[in-house]
Amino acid sequence: MEKDAQAVDWGLHDLMVDSIGNEILSEIYRVNSLHVRLIRYDADSMRPMQVVPAMREHLEFLRTLQAGDRAGALARMMSHIEQSKHRVLSGMLQGGAPLAA
């Protein structure tokens, strides 16, 4: 993934978290995202089979947020974070490049 696309992806994640309006959650996210960014720093490719589910999760979050369902958006975000963690760990355990969050 090229740098501009990565910046957009991280920017979207930042907005998703901040849109919940929970300062503590935003701070926790910032710390954890720093760890994930470090893990992914040297990734030289992303696998479509991993990117597509992540993008679907983004869309589900945005639809829920747009509907005004803050609790649902928070649940979608937490699920996305958990699924992202599993994708990253799975990629690391398989010896491949870190995968899309």
Secondary structure as UniProt FT lines:
FT   HELIX           3..19
FT   HELIX           23..40
FT   TURN            41..42
FT   HELIX           48..66
FT   TURN            67..68
FT   HELIX           70..93
FT   TURN            94..95
//
